C-alpha cells in the first residue's frame, strides 16, 4: 500500500472528514435516555454502505439495534471491527461548549480540537477509522483485510443485549481471525497510542441473609450496635468478596479463573517493553 498517497488524500480532504465527524457527534445517541439511538444507528449503517459494504444492516435485539456491515476485500484474513455508537448523557457541568454542537475550539496545549459528547468515547474513533478506510479505497489502494463491522448501541449500559446479536451471527463472526476495537489517543506532543486489546466485565449477584444463612437477623434489620452477639451478613459478604482477588486487586484468586487464559506471547511482551520506554517517569 502506498501510504504516501493515502496521507495526501487525507490532508486534501481534511475538512470533508471533519464534517463527517461533526455530523456523527451532533447526532444524539444517549442509551441511558433512549435518545437518538435508532437515528444514529441508521447513520452508521449509511456510512458502512458508503464505504462499500455490500451487506450493511440494523440487527434488532431486545434492546438497541446492532449495526452490522461486511466489507469484502477479497483478502485471506478477516477482522471484526468492534465499535460502539452510544454515549453517556450530557447533563454534567463543565462543558466549555454545548456538548452536541460539535465545535472545533482552541485547547492548549493541543491546538484545535473537536469538542463534543462522544468525540473521545468513541464516536470520534469510529468516524476516524471509517475516514481512514475511505481514504485507502479513494486513491485506488486496497484495504488488506476483510472487515466485519459490529457497532453496538448499549456499551454504556453494559452491552446487555450484545449476546443476542452474537448468537444470531455466530457463523459469520467465526470467520474472523481477530477482533479490533479502533481506539486511540494523542498527547500534546502528537504521539499516538493505540490499544491492541481491551478488558471485559463480569456481572453477578450474591445474596446472603440471616434467615437462610442461619446466623444474624432472621426477620428484620437490627441496629449495628448488636453486632457483638448477632452476626452481620453484610460484614460476611465483604469478607467473602475480599477473597476474590489478591490484596492489590490485580490477581483473581477464584479457582480455575485462568485455566483458559492464554499467556502473553513473545510479541506481546516485546510490545510491552517498547511501550514502557515511552512513559515519562516525571509524570
Buried (B, 14 or more C-beta within 10 A) or exposed (E): EEEEBBEEBBEEBEEEBBEBBBEBBBBBBBBEEEBBBEEBBBBBBEBBBEBBBEBBBBBEBEBBBBBBBBBBBEBEEBBBBBBBBBBBBBEEEEBEEEBBEBBBEEEEEEEEBBBBBBBBBBBBBBBBBBBBBBBBBBBEBEBEBBBBBBBBBBBBBEBBBBEBBEEBBEEBBEEBEEBBBBBEEEEEEEEEEEEEEEEEEEEEEEEEEBEEBEEBBEEEEBEEEEEEEBBBBEEBEEEEEEEEBEEEEEEBEEEEEEEEEEEEEEEEEEEEEEEEEEEEEEE
